[in-house]
Amino acid sequence: MSAVISRQDQLPGMPDPTSLLAVISRAASDPAVDIDKLERLMAMHERMQELAAKAAFNDAMSAAQGEMEPISKNASNPQTRSRYASYDALDAEARPIYTKHGFSISYDTGESTKPEHVLVLAYVSKGAYSKTYRIEMPADGKGAKGGDVMTKTHAAMAAVSYGKRGLLKAIFNLAEGEGDKDGNGPEPCLSEQQVADLKALMTEVNADRTAFLRYLKVDCLEDIYARNYTAVVKLLEAKRKRS
């Protein structure tokens, strides 16, 4: 390693790195020096650099995680009827903080130990230290109920996308849906009862569900904000009157 440990980075129980460098310099200029001893001194110095870099990494990680706030859920999964924070939302909140603390992240894929899975890797670096995080994601193209919902290519790309999201959450211990920065909490969506009532009303008025969702610009009824429930009911009742 090329970096030099400053005196304030000296680790407990380790020799002063400045003094050690001086010893190595003198030994290297001495034609009678024991080569094995010189190599041990150099190995010790490299080990000290590694430990200092790791300590700096851990200290910065602790500081960065301390600044990470819960992130509101901005996306939905129609198959599981659940909401989650997308990778883009997580990245938008986390990136300014972790880069401020000197971290960089790069992603890659590797060979999974499980059939029809993708191994997603994240290399997190700060200075001279880097740590690898990994997660295996299913890429069989199956939905929540076991049916085929996508091609193998699409499934692999989705696995990588979800893997990156899972790794980013794990690396910085990110929480979802607890609130937002203005203190008002995430925008509430329809309750299960409201969704059930809307489904029943759509059946009564013979509404085209696909066209209606497209008109509302949502993927599913569960994505409708609670504050819009009354307005949606009025739209459906208006269709009843026109029928």
Residue pairs with C-beta under 8 A, 6 or more apart in sequence:
1 46
1 49
1 50
1 53
1 128
2 128
3 49
3 53
3 127
3 128
4 17
4 21
4 49
5 17
5 48
5 49
5 52
6 17
7 16
7 17
7 18
9 17
9 52
9 55
9 56
10 16
10 17
10 52
11 48
11 51
11 52
11 55
14 48
14 51
15 44
15 48
17 45
17 48
17 49
20 41
20 44
20 45
20 48
21 45
23 41
24 38
24 41
24 42
24 45
27 33
27 37
27 38
27 41
28 38
49 128
50 128
50 129
53 126
53 127
53 128
53 129
54 129
56 126
56 127
56 129
57 126
57 127
57 129
57 131
60 101
60 102
60 103
60 126
61 101
61 103
61 172
63 101
64 97
64 98
64 100
64 101
64 103
64 172
65 172
65 173
67 97
68 93
68 94
68 97
68 172
68 173
68 174
69 93
69 179
69 181
70 174
70 175
70 176
70 177
70 178
70 179
70 180
71 85
71 89
71 90
71 93
71 174
71 175
71 176
71 177
71 180
72 85
72 89
72 176
72 177
72 179
72 180
72 185
72 186
72 187
73 83
73 84
73 85
73 176
73 177
73 186
74 83
74 85
74 86
74 89
75 83
75 84
75 85
75 86
75 89
76 82
76 83
76 84
76 219
76 220
76 222
76 223
77 83
77 84
78 219
78 220
78 222
79 143
79 144
79 145
79 149
80 144
81 220
81 222
83 177
83 189
83 222
83 223
84 176
85 174
85 176
85 177
86 165
87 161
87 164
87 165
87 168
90 165
90 168
90 169
90 174
91 168
93 174
94 168
94 172
94 174
98 105
98 172
101 126
102 126
102 127
103 124
103 125
103 126
104 124
104 125
104 126
105 122
105 123
105 124
105 125
105 168
105 171
106 122
106 123
106 125
107 120
107 121
107 122
107 123
107 160
107 164
107 167
108 120
108 121
108 123
109 118
109 119
109 120
109 121
109 160
110 119
110 121
110 134
111 119
112 118
112 119
112 136
113 119
113 136
114 136
116 138
116 139
116 140
117 136
117 137
117 138
117 139
117 159
118 136
118 137
118 139
118 156
118 159
118 160
118 163
119 134
119 135
119 136
120 134
120 135
120 136
120 137
120 159
120 160
120 163
120 164
120 166
120 167
121 132
121 133
121 134
122 132
122 133
122 134
122 164
122 167
122 168
122 171
123 130
123 131
123 132
124 130
124 131
124 132
124 133
124 171
125 131
133 167
133 170
133 171
134 167
135 163
135 166
135 167
135 170
137 159
137 160
137 162
137 163
137 166
138 159
139 152
139 155
139 156
139 158
139 159
140 155
141 148
141 149
141 150
141 151
141 152
141 154
141 155
142 148
142 149
143 149
150 158
168 174
169 176
177 186
178 185
179 185
179 186
180 186
187 225
187 227
188 225
188 226
188 227
189 222
189 223
189 224
189 225
189 226
190 198
190 221
190 222
190 224
190 225
190 226
190 229
191 226
194 226
194 229
195 221
195 222
197 233
198 221
198 224
198 229
198 232
198 233
198 236
199 221
201 207
201 233
201 236
201 237
202 209
202 212
202 236
204 240
205 236
205 237
205 239
205 240
205 243
206 243
207 236
207 239
212 236
213 219
213 220
213 221
216 224
216 232
218 224
224 232
